[in-house]
């Protein structure tokens, strides 16, 4: 495997993960009540807890994208 292939893989992984993060944010911002009612059938919880769980999930996913996709991509761009 060459450095270019690995760098391209990290780049595409970052793009795909950012697109998924953006989709998650849009769905949560636009359809929060629908998502809450769907999840509330299985897991009874107040709306504040539901919002906090999604906010923490989005934040954790964003940090993971930066640490596991973007930082290695940038490092490989600097090296090669």
PDB file with SEQRES, HELIX, SHEET and CRYST1 records, atoms N, CA, C and O in Angstrom:
SEQRES   1 A   80  UNK UNK UNK UNK UNK UNK UNK UNK UNK UNK UNK UNK UNK          
SEQRES   2 A   80  UNK UNK UNK UNK UNK UNK UNK UNK UNK UNK UNK UNK UNK          
SEQRES   3 A   80  UNK UNK UNK UNK UNK UNK UNK UNK UNK UNK UNK UNK UNK          
SEQRES   4 A   80  UNK UNK UNK UNK UNK UNK UNK UNK UNK UNK UNK UNK UNK          
SEQRES   5 A   80  UNK UNK UNK UNK UNK UNK UNK UNK UNK UNK UNK UNK UNK          
SEQRES   6 A   80  UNK UNK UNK UNK UNK UNK UNK UNK UNK UNK UNK UNK UNK          
SEQRES   7 A   80  UNK UNK                                                      
HELIX    1 AA1 UNK A    3  UNK A   30  1                                  28    
HELIX    2 AA2 UNK A   32  UNK A   42  1                                  11    
HELIX    3 AA3 UNK A   47  UNK A   65  1                                  19    
HELIX    4 AA4 UNK A   66  UNK A   70  3                                   5    
HELIX    5 AA5 UNK A   71  UNK A   79  1                                   9    
CRYST1    1.000    1.000    1.000  90.00  90.00  90.00 P 1           1          
ATOM      1  N   UNK A   1       0.840  -1.177   0.000  1.00  0.00           N  
ATOM      2  CA  UNK A   1       0.000   0.000   0.000  1.00  0.00           C  
ATOM      3  C   UNK A   1       0.888   1.243   0.000  1.00  0.00           C  
ATOM      4  O   UNK A   1       1.860   1.332   0.749  1.00  0.00           O  
ATOM      5  N   UNK A   2       0.542   2.166  -0.827  1.00  0.00           N  
ATOM      6  CA  UNK A   2       1.330   3.388  -0.885  1.00  0.00           C  
ATOM      7  C   UNK A   2       0.745   4.443   0.050  1.00  0.00           C  
ATOM      8  O   UNK A   2      -0.389   4.342   0.519  1.00  0.00           O  
ATOM      9  N   UNK A   3       1.568   5.453   0.296  1.00  0.00           N  
ATOM     10  CA  UNK A   3       1.140   6.551   1.152  1.00  0.00           C  
ATOM     11  C   UNK A   3      -0.065   7.280   0.560  1.00  0.00           C  
ATOM     12  O   UNK A   3      -0.946   7.735   1.291  1.00  0.00           O  
ATOM     13  N   UNK A   4      -0.096   7.384  -0.749  1.00  0.00           N  
ATOM     14  CA  UNK A   4      -1.200   8.075  -1.421  1.00  0.00           C  
ATOM     15  C   UNK A   4      -2.527   7.333  -1.234  1.00  0.00           C  
ATOM     16  O   UNK A   4      -3.564   7.964  -1.031  1.00  0.00           O  
ATOM     17  N   UNK A   5      -2.502   6.015  -1.300  1.00  0.00           N  
ATOM     18  CA  UNK A   5      -3.731   5.230  -1.108  1.00  0.00           C  
ATOM     19  C   UNK A   5      -4.249   5.387   0.315  1.00  0.00           C  
ATOM     20  O   UNK A   5      -5.450   5.559   0.526  1.00  0.00           O  
ATOM     21  N   UNK A   6      -3.352   5.328   1.287  1.00  0.00           N  
ATOM     22  CA  UNK A   6      -3.769   5.480   2.685  1.00  0.00           C  
ATOM     23  C   UNK A   6      -4.319   6.882   2.924  1.00  0.00           C  
ATOM     24  O   UNK A   6      -5.339   7.052   3.592  1.00  0.00           O  
ATOM     25  N   UNK A   7      -3.638   7.880   2.376  1.00  0.00           N  
ATOM     26  CA  UNK A   7      -4.089   9.265   2.526  1.00  0.00           C  
ATOM     27  C   UNK A   7      -5.467   9.443   1.894  1.00  0.00           C  
ATOM     28  O   UNK A   7      -6.337  10.081   2.487  1.00  0.00           O  
ATOM     29  N   UNK A   8      -5.679   8.890   0.702  1.00  0.00           N  
ATOM     30  CA  UNK A   8      -6.995   8.987   0.060  1.00  0.00           C  
ATOM     31  C   UNK A   8      -8.070   8.265   0.862  1.00  0.00           C  
ATOM     32  O   UNK A   8      -9.206   8.734   0.941  1.00  0.00           O  
ATOM     33  N   UNK A   9      -7.724   7.134   1.453  1.00  0.00           N  
ATOM     34  CA  UNK A   9      -8.687   6.400   2.278  1.00  0.00           C  
ATOM     35  C   UNK A   9      -9.109   7.234   3.482  1.00  0.00           C  
ATOM     36  O   UNK A   9     -10.297   7.313   3.796  1.00  0.00           O  
ATOM     37  N   UNK A  10      -8.144   7.858   4.158  1.00  0.00           N  
ATOM     38  CA  UNK A  10      -8.495   8.723   5.291  1.00  0.00           C  
ATOM     39  C   UNK A  10      -9.339   9.910   4.838  1.00  0.00           C  
ATOM     40  O   UNK A  10     -10.267  10.317   5.537  1.00  0.00           O  
ATOM     41  N   UNK A  11      -9.022  10.459   3.681  1.00  0.00           N  
ATOM     42  CA  UNK A  11      -9.806  11.580   3.167  1.00  0.00           C  
ATOM     43  C   UNK A  11     -11.246  11.194   2.882  1.00  0.00           C  
ATOM     44  O   UNK A  11     -12.171  11.913   3.259  1.00  0.00           O  
ATOM     45  N   UNK A  12     -11.440  10.059   2.216  1.00  0.00           N  
ATOM     46  CA  UNK A  12     -12.806   9.608   1.925  1.00  0.00           C  
ATOM     47  C   UNK A  12     -13.557   9.202   3.185  1.00  0.00           C  
ATOM     48  O   UNK A  12     -14.758   9.444   3.300  1.00  0.00           O  
ATOM     49  N   UNK A  13     -12.861   8.592   4.120  1.00  0.00           N  
ATOM     50  CA  UNK A  13     -13.507   8.258   5.405  1.00  0.00           C  
ATOM     51  C   UNK A  13     -13.992   9.519   6.099  1.00  0.00           C  
ATOM     52  O   UNK A  13     -15.095   9.548   6.644  1.00  0.00           O  
ATOM     53  N   UNK A  14     -13.174  10.555   6.080  1.00  0.00           N  
ATOM     54  CA  UNK A  14     -13.569  11.822   6.698  1.00  0.00           C  
ATOM     55  C   UNK A  14     -14.786  12.414   5.999  1.00  0.00           C  
ATOM     56  O   UNK A  14     -15.719  12.872   6.659  1.00  0.00           O  
ATOM     57  N   UNK A  15     -14.785  12.408   4.678  1.00  0.00           N  
ATOM     58  CA  UNK A  15     -15.915  12.972   3.927  1.00  0.00           C  
ATOM     59  C   UNK A  15     -17.202  12.204   4.213  1.00  0.00           C  
ATOM     60  O   UNK A  15     -18.247  12.813   4.441  1.00  0.00           O  
ATOM     61  N   UNK A  16     -17.137  10.890   4.205  1.00  0.00           N  
ATOM     62  CA  UNK A  16     -18.325  10.067   4.465  1.00  0.00           C  
ATOM     63  C   UNK A  16     -18.830  10.280   5.890  1.00  0.00           C  
ATOM     64  O   UNK A  16     -20.034  10.411   6.109  1.00  0.00           O  
ATOM     65  N   UNK A  17     -17.914  10.315   6.857  1.00  0.00           N  
ATOM     66  CA  UNK A  17     -18.323  10.511   8.247  1.00  0.00           C  
ATOM     67  C   UNK A  17     -18.888  11.899   8.487  1.00  0.00           C  
ATOM     68  O   UNK A  17     -19.843  12.048   9.249  1.00  0.00           O  
ATOM     69  N   UNK A  18     -18.319  12.919   7.855  1.00  0.00           N  
ATOM     70  CA  UNK A  18     -18.861  14.278   8.001  1.00  0.00           C  
ATOM     71  C   UNK A  18     -20.244  14.362   7.368  1.00  0.00           C  
ATOM     72  O   UNK A  18     -21.125  15.038   7.900  1.00  0.00           O  
ATOM     73  N   UNK A  19     -20.446  13.688   6.245  1.00  0.00           N  
ATOM     74  CA  UNK A  19     -21.779  13.665   5.622  1.00  0.00           C  
ATOM     75  C   UNK A  19     -22.798  12.993   6.540  1.00  0.00           C  
ATOM     76  O   UNK A  19     -23.924  13.471   6.677  1.00  0.00           O  
ATOM     77  N   UNK A  20     -22.402  11.879   7.169  1.00  0.00           N  
ATOM     78  CA  UNK A  20     -23.304  11.211   8.107  1.00  0.00           C  
ATOM     79  C   UNK A  20     -23.592  12.103   9.310  1.00  0.00           C  
ATOM     80  O   UNK A  20     -24.733  12.162   9.767  1.00  0.00           O  
ATOM     81  N   UNK A  21     -22.584  12.799   9.832  1.00  0.00           N  
ATOM     82  CA  UNK A  21     -22.769  13.718  10.954  1.00  0.00           C  
ATOM     83  C   UNK A  21     -23.726  14.843  10.571  1.00  0.00           C  
ATOM     84  O   UNK A  21     -24.605  15.202  11.355  1.00  0.00           O  
ATOM     85  N   UNK A  22     -23.562  15.395   9.384  1.00  0.00           N  
ATOM     86  CA  UNK A  22     -24.438  16.458   8.903  1.00  0.00           C  
ATOM     87  C   UNK A  22     -25.874  15.955   8.756  1.00  0.00           C  
ATOM     88  O   UNK A  22     -26.817  16.659   9.117  1.00  0.00           O  
ATOM     89  N   UNK A  23     -26.045  14.744   8.229  1.00  0.00           N  
ATOM     90  CA  UNK A  23     -27.371  14.152   8.099  1.00  0.00           C  
ATOM     91  C   UNK A  23     -28.021  13.956   9.471  1.00  0.00           C  
ATOM     92  O   UNK A  23     -29.200  14.259   9.659  1.00  0.00           O  
ATOM     93  N   UNK A  24     -27.233  13.441  10.433  1.00  0.00           N  
ATOM     94  CA  UNK A  24     -27.742  13.247  11.795  1.00  0.00           C  
ATOM     95  C   UNK A  24     -28.187  14.587  12.381  1.00  0.00           C  
ATOM     96  O   UNK A  24     -29.265  14.682  12.967  1.00  0.00           O  
ATOM     97  N   UNK A  25     -27.355  15.626  12.224  1.00  0.00           N  
ATOM     98  CA  UNK A  25     -27.705  16.940  12.752  1.00  0.00           C  
ATOM     99  C   UNK A  25     -28.978  17.477  12.097  1.00  0.00           C  
ATOM    100  O   UNK A  25     -29.861  17.991  12.783  1.00  0.00           O  
ATOM    101  N   UNK A  26     -29.073  17.359  10.767  1.00  0.00           N  
ATOM    102  CA  UNK A  26     -30.269  17.853  10.081  1.00  0.00           C  
ATOM    103  C   UNK A  26     -31.527  17.115  10.518  1.00  0.00           C  
ATOM    104  O   UNK A  26     -32.564  17.734  10.756  1.00  0.00           O  
ATOM    105  N   UNK A  27     -31.436  15.800  10.623  1.00  0.00           N  
ATOM    106  CA  UNK A  27     -32.600  15.022  11.075  1.00  0.00           C  
ATOM    107  C   UNK A  27     -32.994  15.418  12.489  1.00  0.00           C  
ATOM    108  O   UNK A  27     -34.178  15.553  12.796  1.00  0.00           O  
ATOM    109  N   UNK A  28     -32.000  15.604  13.348  1.00  0.00           N  
ATOM    110  CA  UNK A  28     -32.297  15.982  14.733  1.00  0.00           C  
ATOM    111  C   UNK A  28     -32.863  17.392  14.803  1.00  0.00           C  
ATOM    112  O   UNK A  28     -33.769  17.655  15.593  1.00  0.00           O  
ATOM    113  N   UNK A  29     -32.343  18.299  13.991  1.00  0.00           N  
ATOM    114  CA  UNK A  29     -32.821  19.679  14.015  1.00  0.00           C  
ATOM    115  C   UNK A  29     -34.217  19.814  13.403  1.00  0.00           C  
ATOM    116  O   UNK A  29     -35.033  20.591  13.897  1.00  0.00           O  
ATOM    117  N   UNK A  30     -34.496  19.072  12.340  1.00  0.00           N  
ATOM    118  CA  UNK A  30     -35.769  19.233  11.618  1.00  0.00           C  
ATOM    119  C   UNK A  30     -36.872  18.294  12.100  1.00  0.00           C  
ATOM    120  O   UNK A  30     -38.046  18.664  12.088  1.00  0.00           O  
ATOM    121  N   UNK A  31     -36.513  17.095  12.519  1.00  0.00           N  
ATOM    122  CA  UNK A  31     -37.515  16.069  12.825  1.00  0.00           C  
ATOM    123  C   UNK A  31     -37.392  15.565  14.261  1.00  0.00           C  
ATOM    124  O   UNK A  31     -37.648  14.390  14.524  1.00  0.00           O  
ATOM    125  N   UNK A  32     -37.008  16.431  15.183  1.00  0.00           N  
ATOM    126  CA  UNK A  32     -36.764  16.014  16.560  1.00  0.00           C  
ATOM    127  C   UNK A  32     -37.982  15.361  17.198  1.00  0.00           C  
ATOM    128  O   UNK A  32     -37.856  14.336  17.867  1.00  0.00           O  
ATOM    129  N   UNK A  33     -39.154  15.943  17.000  1.00  0.00           N  
ATOM    130  CA  UNK A  33     -40.361  15.392  17.630  1.00  0.00           C  
ATOM    131  C   UNK A  33     -40.699  14.003  17.077  1.00  0.00           C  
ATOM    132  O   UNK A  33     -41.087  13.109  17.828  1.00  0.00           O  
ATOM    133  N   UNK A  34     -40.551  13.831  15.778  1.00  0.00           N  
ATOM    134  CA  UNK A  34     -40.821  12.520  15.180  1.00  0.00           C  
ATOM    135  C   UNK A  34     -39.830  11.469  15.691  1.00  0.00           C  
ATOM    136  O   UNK A  34     -40.222  10.355  16.038  1.00  0.00           O  
ATOM    137  N   UNK A  35     -38.561  11.830  15.732  1.00  0.00           N  
ATOM    138  CA  UNK A  35     -37.537  10.900  16.226  1.00  0.00           C  
ATOM    139  C   UNK A  35     -37.798  10.578  17.697  1.00  0.00           C  
ATOM    140  O   UNK A  35     -37.673   9.428  18.118  1.00  0.00           O  
ATOM    141  N   UNK A  36     -38.161  11.605  18.478  1.00  0.00           N  
ATOM    142  CA  UNK A  36     -38.449  11.379  19.901  1.00  0.00           C  
ATOM    143  C   UNK A  36     -39.642  10.446  20.076  1.00  0.00           C  
ATOM    144  O   UNK A  36     -39.596   9.540  20.907  1.00  0.00           O  
ATOM    145  N   UNK A  37     -40.700  10.651  19.313  1.00  0.00           N  
ATOM    146  CA  UNK A  37     -41.878   9.789  19.471  1.00  0.00           C  
ATOM    147  C   UNK A  37     -41.570   8.356  19.057  1.00  0.00           C  
ATOM    148  O   UNK A  37     -42.082   7.411  19.658  1.00  0.00           O  
ATOM    149  N   UNK A  38     -40.730   8.189  18.025  1.00  0.00           N  
ATOM    150  CA  UNK A  38     -40.365   6.848  17.590  1.00  0.00           C  
ATOM    151  C   UNK A  38     -39.523   6.136  18.671  1.00  0.00           C  
ATOM    152  O   UNK A  38     -39.768   4.971  18.983  1.00  0.00           O  
ATOM    153  N   UNK A  39     -38.544   6.836  19.230  1.00  0.00           N  
ATOM    154  CA  UNK A  39     -37.701   6.232  20.258  1.00  0.00           C  
ATOM    155  C   UNK A  39     -38.436   6.079  21.589  1.00  0.00           C  
ATOM    156  O   UNK A  39     -38.144   5.165  22.360  1.00  0.00           O  
ATOM    157  N   UNK A  40     -39.367   6.954  21.851  1.00  0.00           N  
ATOM    158  CA  UNK A  40     -40.089   6.906  23.128  1.00  0.00           C  
ATOM    159  C   UNK A  40     -40.997   5.678  23.222  1.00  0.00           C  
ATOM    160  O   UNK A  40     -41.400   5.296  24.320  1.00  0.00           O  
ATOM    161  N   UNK A  41     -41.319   5.062  22.098  1.00  0.00           N  
ATOM    162  CA  UNK A  41     -42.100   3.813  22.143  1.00  0.00           C  
ATOM    163  C   UNK A  41     -41.298   2.699  22.809  1.00  0.00           C  
ATOM    164  O   UNK A  41     -41.854   1.875  23.535  1.00  0.00           O  
ATOM    165  N   UNK A  42     -39.996   2.678  22.561  1.00  0.00           N  
ATOM    166  CA  UNK A  42     -39.141   1.620  23.098  1.00  0.00           C  
ATOM    167  C   UNK A  42     -38.501   2.005  24.424  1.00  0.00           C  
ATOM    168  O   UNK A  42     -38.403   1.186  25.337  1.00  0.00           O  
ATOM    169  N   UNK A  43     -38.067   3.257  24.523  1.00  0.00           N  
ATOM    170  CA  UNK A  43     -37.333   3.714  25.707  1.00  0.00           C  
ATOM    171  C   UNK A  43     -38.029   4.937  26.263  1.00  0.00           C  
ATOM    172  O   UNK A  43     -37.944   6.021  25.686  1.00  0.00           O  
ATOM    173  N   UNK A  44     -38.709   4.772  27.369  1.00  0.00           N  
ATOM    174  CA  UNK A  44     -39.413   5.890  27.986  1.00  0.00           C  
ATOM    175  C   UNK A  44     -38.399   6.807  28.656  1.00  0.00           C  
ATOM    176  O   UNK A  44     -37.676   6.398  29.565  1.00  0.00           O  
ATOM    177  N   UNK A  45     -38.355   8.064  28.190  1.00  0.00           N  
ATOM    178  CA  UNK A  45     -37.448   9.043  28.773  1.00  0.00           C  
ATOM    179  C   UNK A  45     -37.989  10.439  28.519  1.00  0.00           C  
ATOM    180  O   UNK A  45     -38.721  10.662  27.555  1.00  0.00           O  
ATOM    181  N   UNK A  46     -37.630  11.379  29.385  1.00  0.00           N  
ATOM    182  CA  UNK A  46     -38.066  12.757  29.143  1.00  0.00           C  
ATOM    183  C   UNK A  46     -37.334  13.373  27.944  1.00  0.00           C  
ATOM    184  O   UNK A  46     -36.265  12.908  27.547  1.00  0.00           O  
ATOM    185  N   UNK A  47     -37.928  14.422  27.379  1.00  0.00           N  
ATOM    186  CA  UNK A  47     -37.334  15.060  26.203  1.00  0.00           C  
ATOM    187  C   UNK A  47     -35.955  15.634  26.499  1.00  0.00           C  
ATOM    188  O   UNK A  47     -35.078  15.611  25.636  1.00  0.00           O  
ATOM    189  N   UNK A  48     -35.756  16.145  27.701  1.00  0.00           N  
ATOM    190  CA  UNK A  48     -34.462  16.725  28.054  1.00  0.00           C  
ATOM    191  C   UNK A  48     -33.360  15.675  28.003  1.00  0.00           C  
ATOM    192  O   UNK A  48     -32.259  15.953  27.530  1.00  0.00           O  
ATOM    193  N   UNK A  49     -33.648  14.478  28.484  1.00  0.00           N  
ATOM    194  CA  UNK A  49     -32.670  13.388  28.443  1.00  0.00           C  
ATOM    195  C   UNK A  49     -32.407  12.973  26.999  1.00  0.00           C  
ATOM    196  O   UNK A  49     -31.261  12.749  26.612  1.00  0.00           O  
ATOM    197  N   UNK A  50     -33.454  12.872  26.219  1.00  0.00           N  
ATOM    198  CA  UNK A  50     -33.318  12.523  24.801  1.00  0.00           C  
ATOM    199  C   UNK A  50     -32.433  13.536  24.081  1.00  0.00           C  
ATOM    200  O   UNK A  50     -31.533  13.158  23.331  1.00  0.00           O  
ATOM    201  N   UNK A  51     -32.693  14.830  24.310  1.00  0.00           N  
ATOM    202  CA  UNK A  51     -31.885  15.869  23.680  1.00  0.00           C  
ATOM    203  C   UNK A  51     -30.433  15.795  24.128  1.00  0.00           C  
ATOM    204  O   UNK A  51     -29.523  15.951  23.313  1.00  0.00           O  
ATOM    205  N   UNK A  52     -30.209  15.560  25.416  1.00  0.00           N  
ATOM    206  CA  UNK A  52     -28.847  15.485  25.938  1.00  0.00           C  
ATOM    207  C   UNK A  52     -28.096  14.289  25.358  1.00  0.00           C  
ATOM    208  O   UNK A  52     -26.909  14.393  25.051  1.00  0.00           O  
ATOM    209  N   UNK A  53     -28.771  13.170  25.210  1.00  0.00           N  
ATOM    210  CA  UNK A  53     -28.131  11.979  24.640  1.00  0.00           C  
ATOM    211  C   UNK A  53     -27.714  12.248  23.195  1.00  0.00           C  
ATOM    212  O   UNK A  53     -26.601  11.905  22.795  1.00  0.00           O  
ATOM    213  N   UNK A  54     -28.599  12.857  22.414  1.00  0.00           N  
ATOM    214  CA  UNK A  54     -28.255  13.144  21.020  1.00  0.00           C  
ATOM    215  C   UNK A  54     -27.155  14.200  20.923  1.00  0.00           C  
ATOM    216  O   UNK A  54     -26.258  14.084  20.088  1.00  0.00           O  
ATOM    217  N   UNK A  55     -27.216  15.215  21.758  1.00  0.00           N  
ATOM    218  CA  UNK A  55     -26.181  16.244  21.745  1.00  0.00           C  
ATOM    219  C   UNK A  55     -24.823  15.640  22.089  1.00  0.00           C  
ATOM    220  O   UNK A  55     -23.823  15.943  21.438  1.00  0.00           O  
ATOM    221  N   UNK A  56     -24.786  14.789  23.108  1.00  0.00           N  
ATOM    222  CA  UNK A  56     -23.529  14.129  23.486  1.00  0.00           C  
ATOM    223  C   UNK A  56     -23.059  13.178  22.390  1.00  0.00           C  
ATOM    224  O   UNK A  56     -21.861  13.085  22.123  1.00  0.00           O  
ATOM    225  N   UNK A  57     -23.982  12.478  21.760  1.00  0.00           N  
ATOM    226  CA  UNK A  57     -23.618  11.574  20.667  1.00  0.00           C  
ATOM    227  C   UNK A  57     -23.030  12.313  19.479  1.00  0.00           C  
ATOM    228  O   UNK A  57     -22.033  11.878  18.904  1.00  0.00           O  
ATOM    229  N   UNK A  58     -23.646  13.431  19.109  1.00  0.00           N  
ATOM    230  CA  UNK A  58     -23.130  14.229  18.003  1.00  0.00           C  
ATOM    231  C   UNK A  58     -21.752  14.779  18.340  1.00  0.00           C  
ATOM    232  O   UNK A  58     -20.852  14.754  17.501  1.00  0.00           O  
ATOM    233  N   UNK A  59     -21.579  15.274  19.560  1.00  0.00           N  
ATOM    234  CA  UNK A  59     -20.279  15.819  19.974  1.00  0.00           C  
ATOM    235  C   UNK A  59     -19.207  14.735  19.990  1.00  0.00           C  
ATOM    236  O   UNK A  59     -18.091  14.964  19.523  1.00  0.00           O  
ATOM    237  N   UNK A  60     -19.529  13.570  20.516  1.00  0.00           N  
ATOM    238  CA  UNK A  60     -18.564  12.466  20.564  1.00  0.00           C  
ATOM    239  C   UNK A  60     -18.196  12.004  19.160  1.00  0.00           C  
ATOM    240  O   UNK A  60     -17.029  11.734  18.878  1.00  0.00           O  
ATOM    241  N   UNK A  61     -19.174  11.914  18.294  1.00  0.00           N  
ATOM    242  CA  UNK A  61     -18.915  11.488  16.913  1.00  0.00           C  
ATOM    243  C   UNK A  61     -18.039  12.504  16.189  1.00  0.00           C  
ATOM    244  O   UNK A  61     -17.148  12.135  15.424  1.00  0.00           O  
ATOM    245  N   UNK A  62     -18.301  13.787  16.436  1.00  0.00           N  
ATOM    246  CA  UNK A  62     -17.494  14.834  15.804  1.00  0.00           C  
ATOM    247  C   UNK A  62     -16.040  14.765  16.280  1.00  0.00           C  
ATOM    248  O   UNK A  62     -15.121  14.891  15.470  1.00  0.00           O  
ATOM    249  N   UNK A  63     -15.825  14.570  17.564  1.00  0.00           N  
ATOM    250  CA  UNK A  63     -14.471  14.431  18.091  1.00  0.00           C  
ATOM    251  C   UNK A  63     -13.788  13.207  17.500  1.00  0.00           C  
ATOM    252  O   UNK A  63     -12.604  13.258  17.166  1.00  0.00           O  
ATOM    253  N   UNK A  64     -14.518  12.113  17.368  1.00  0.00           N  
ATOM    254  CA  UNK A  64     -13.947  10.891  16.786  1.00  0.00           C  
ATOM    255  C   UNK A  64     -13.549  11.122  15.328  1.00  0.00           C  
ATOM    256  O   UNK A  64     -12.516  10.621  14.885  1.00  0.00           O  
ATOM    257  N   UNK A  65     -14.351  11.868  14.582  1.00  0.00           N  
ATOM    258  CA  UNK A  65     -14.003  12.167  13.190  1.00  0.00           C  
ATOM    259  C   UNK A  65     -12.699  12.958  13.137  1.00  0.00           C  
ATOM    260  O   UNK A  65     -11.819  12.663  12.329  1.00  0.00           O  
ATOM    261  N   UNK A  66     -12.581  13.960  13.999  1.00  0.00           N  
ATOM    262  CA  UNK A  66     -11.357  14.752  14.007  1.00  0.00           C  
ATOM    263  C   UNK A  66     -10.141  13.910  14.374  1.00  0.00           C  
ATOM    264  O   UNK A  66      -9.102  13.993  13.719  1.00  0.00           O  
ATOM    265  N   UNK A  67     -10.274  13.093  15.426  1.00  0.00           N  
ATOM    266  CA  UNK A  67      -9.118  12.335  15.905  1.00  0.00           C  
ATOM    267  C   UNK A  67      -8.767  11.138  15.022  1.00  0.00           C  
ATOM    268  O   UNK A  67      -7.589  10.826  14.848  1.00  0.00           O  
ATOM    269  N   UNK A  68      -9.758  10.475  14.471  1.00  0.00           N  
ATOM    270  CA  UNK A  68      -9.507   9.223  13.758  1.00  0.00           C  
ATOM    271  C   UNK A  68      -9.465   9.362  12.240  1.00  0.00           C  
ATOM    272  O   UNK A  68      -8.996   8.454  11.554  1.00  0.00           O  
ATOM    273  N   UNK A  69      -9.943  10.474  11.709  1.00  0.00           N  
ATOM    274  CA  UNK A  69      -9.936  10.655  10.255  1.00  0.00           C  
ATOM    275  C   UNK A  69      -9.139  11.880   9.816  1.00  0.00           C  
ATOM    276  O   UNK A  69      -8.233  11.771   8.990  1.00  0.00           O  
ATOM    277  N   UNK A  70      -9.474  13.036  10.367  1.00  0.00           N  
ATOM    278  CA  UNK A  70      -8.863  14.263   9.884  1.00  0.00           C  
ATOM    279  C   UNK A  70      -7.410  14.431  10.329  1.00  0.00           C  
ATOM    280  O   UNK A  70      -6.567  14.831   9.525  1.00  0.00           O  
ATOM    281  N   UNK A  71      -7.103  14.137  11.578  1.00  0.00           N  
ATOM    282  CA  UNK A  71      -5.723  14.279  12.053  1.00  0.00           C  
ATOM    283  C   UNK A  71      -4.776  13.346  11.293  1.00  0.00           C  
ATOM    284  O   UNK A  71      -3.728  13.808  10.841  1.00  0.00           O  
ATOM    285  N   UNK A  72      -5.092  12.055  11.131  1.00  0.00           N  
ATOM    286  CA  UNK A  72      -4.196  11.220  10.313  1.00  0.00           C  
ATOM    287  C   UNK A  72      -4.089  11.698   8.863  1.00  0.00           C  
ATOM    288  O   UNK A  72      -3.014  11.627   8.267  1.00  0.00           O  
ATOM    289  N   UNK A  73      -5.186  12.178   8.298  1.00  0.00           N  
ATOM    290  CA  UNK A  73      -5.146  12.692   6.933  1.00  0.00           C  
ATOM    291  C   UNK A  73      -4.204  13.892   6.818  1.00  0.00           C  
ATOM    292  O   UNK A  73      -3.381  13.966   5.906  1.00  0.00           O  
ATOM    293  N   UNK A  74      -4.341  14.819   7.751  1.00  0.00           N  
ATOM    294  CA  UNK A  74      -3.475  16.006   7.727  1.00  0.00           C  
ATOM    295  C   UNK A  74      -2.025  15.621   7.960  1.00  0.00           C  
ATOM    296  O   UNK A  74      -1.128  16.155   7.308  1.00  0.00           O  
ATOM    297  N   UNK A  75      -1.788  14.697   8.887  1.00  0.00           N  
ATOM    298  CA  UNK A  75      -0.422  14.249   9.145  1.00  0.00           C  
ATOM    299  C   UNK A  75       0.187  13.601   7.904  1.00  0.00           C  
ATOM    300  O   UNK A  75       1.354  13.841   7.594  1.00  0.00           O  
ATOM    301  N   UNK A  76      -0.571  12.800   7.205  1.00  0.00           N  
ATOM    302  CA  UNK A  76      -0.074  12.180   5.983  1.00  0.00           C  
ATOM    303  C   UNK A  76       0.146  13.186   4.871  1.00  0.00           C  
ATOM    304  O   UNK A  76       1.041  13.009   4.045  1.00  0.00           O  
ATOM    305  N   UNK A  77      -0.664  14.251   4.837  1.00  0.00           N  
ATOM    306  CA  UNK A  77      -0.445  15.322   3.860  1.00  0.00           C  
ATOM    307  C   UNK A  77       0.860  16.050   4.153  1.00  0.00           C  
ATOM    308  O   UNK A  77       1.594  16.411   3.233  1.00  0.00           O  
ATOM    309  N   UNK A  78       1.151  16.268   5.446  1.00  0.00           N  
ATOM    310  CA  UNK A  78       2.388  16.951   5.820  1.00  0.00           C  
ATOM    311  C   UNK A  78       3.602  16.074   5.493  1.00  0.00           C  
ATOM    312  O   UNK A  78       4.600  16.556   4.959  1.00  0.00           O  
ATOM    313  N   UNK A  79       3.503  14.793   5.817  1.00  0.00           N  
ATOM    314  CA  UNK A  79       4.632  13.884   5.613  1.00  0.00           C  
ATOM    315  C   UNK A  79       4.916  13.666   4.134  1.00  0.00           C  
ATOM    316  O   UNK A  79       6.071  13.676   3.707  1.00  0.00           O  
ATOM    317  N   UNK A  80       3.858  13.471   3.357  1.00  0.00           N  
ATOM    318  CA  UNK A  80       4.098  13.062   1.985  1.00  0.00           C  
ATOM    319  C   UNK A  80       3.666  14.068   1.007  1.00  0.00           C  
ATOM    320  O   UNK A  80       3.807  13.858  -0.198  1.00  0.00           O  
TER     321      UNK A  80                                                      
END                                                                             
